[in-house]
Amino acid sequence: MNENEYQAKLIKDIEKRIPGSMVLKQDPNIVQGIPDLTILYKDKFAILEVKISAKAKYQPNQEYYLKKFGKHVYSETIYPENEKEILNGLESALRTGR
């Protein structure tokens, strides 16, 4: 599975896990380093940077944006090894507030 296939799987999983949510895939060609996914739910949002593994390296500005958004919303890096933990945190943050 490559990163794009993993992203597609995550989008379906998130929308199924949090009914009523909308998951938007960002275009890295517009803003370099912007996290891959923005999740909207009611009056809240979260962002996720998707990696194919825990060992995958960050591209320029990715850590900057995760930290910047993380001051205000749920903002994490997700990969198969931490998927369950991150999806649980995402669901909690969106349903109850950060």
C-alpha positions as CSV (number, residue, x, y, z in Angstrom):
1,M,0.0,0.0,0.0
2,N,1.4,3.4,-0.9
3,E,0.6,6.7,0.9
4,N,-2.2,7.7,-1.5
5,E,-4.0,4.4,-1.0
6,Y,-3.5,4.7,2.8
7,Q,-5.0,8.2,2.7
8,A,-8.0,7.0,0.7
9,K,-8.5,4.2,3.3
10,L,-8.2,6.7,6.2
11,I,-10.8,9.1,4.6
12,K,-13.3,6.3,4.4
13,D,-12.5,5.1,7.9
14,I,-12.9,8.6,9.4
15,E,-16.2,9.4,7.6
16,K,-17.6,6.0,8.8
17,R,-16.3,6.5,12.3
18,I,-17.5,10.1,12.6
19,P,-20.8,10.3,10.7
20,G,-21.5,13.8,9.4
21,S,-17.8,14.6,9.2
22,M,-16.2,15.8,5.9
23,V,-12.6,15.0,5.1
24,L,-10.8,17.2,2.7
25,K,-7.5,16.2,1.0
26,Q,-5.2,19.2,0.7
27,D,-3.1,19.9,-2.4
28,P,0.5,20.2,-1.4
29,N,1.3,22.1,-4.6
30,I,-0.7,25.1,-3.3
31,V,0.9,25.5,0.1
32,Q,4.1,23.4,0.7
33,G,3.9,21.4,3.9
34,I,0.2,21.9,4.6
35,P,-1.1,18.8,6.3
36,D,-2.7,16.2,4.1
37,L,-6.2,16.0,5.6
38,T,-8.5,18.5,7.1
39,I,-11.5,17.0,9.0
40,L,-14.6,19.1,9.5
41,Y,-17.2,18.2,12.0
42,K,-20.0,20.5,13.1
43,D,-18.2,23.6,14.4
44,K,-14.8,21.9,14.9
45,F,-11.9,20.9,12.6
46,A,-8.7,18.9,12.9
47,I,-5.8,18.2,10.6
48,L,-3.7,15.1,10.0
49,E,-0.4,14.6,8.2
50,V,-0.5,11.1,6.7
51,K,2.7,9.0,6.5
52,I,3.0,5.4,5.2
53,S,5.2,4.5,8.2
54,A,6.6,5.8,11.5
55,K,10.0,6.0,9.8
56,A,8.8,8.3,6.9
57,K,10.5,11.7,6.9
58,Y,8.7,15.0,7.0
59,Q,8.8,17.3,4.0
60,P,9.7,21.0,4.4
61,N,7.2,22.9,6.5
62,Q,5.1,19.9,7.6
63,E,6.2,20.0,11.2
64,Y,5.8,23.8,11.3
65,Y,2.2,23.6,10.2
66,L,1.4,20.7,12.6
67,K,2.8,22.8,15.4
68,K,1.1,26.0,14.3
69,F,-2.4,24.4,14.0
70,G,-1.8,22.3,17.0
71,K,-2.1,25.3,19.3
72,H,-5.8,25.6,18.4
73,V,-7.0,22.2,17.0
74,Y,-6.3,18.5,17.0
75,S,-3.2,18.2,14.8
76,E,-1.3,15.0,14.5
77,T,0.7,12.7,12.2
78,I,-0.9,9.4,11.5
79,Y,0.6,6.2,10.1
80,P,-0.4,2.5,10.4
81,E,1.6,2.0,13.6
82,N,-0.3,4.7,15.5
83,E,-3.6,4.7,13.6
84,K,-5.8,3.4,16.3
85,E,-4.5,5.9,18.9
86,I,-4.7,8.9,16.6
87,L,-8.2,8.0,15.3
88,N,-9.4,7.6,19.0
89,G,-7.9,11.1,19.8
90,L,-9.5,12.6,16.6
91,E,-12.9,11.3,17.5
92,S,-12.6,12.5,21.1
93,A,-11.4,15.9,20.0
94,L,-14.2,16.4,17.4
95,R,-17.0,15.0,19.5
96,T,-16.1,16.7,22.8
97,G,-13.8,19.5,22.0
98,R,-10.0,19.7,22.2
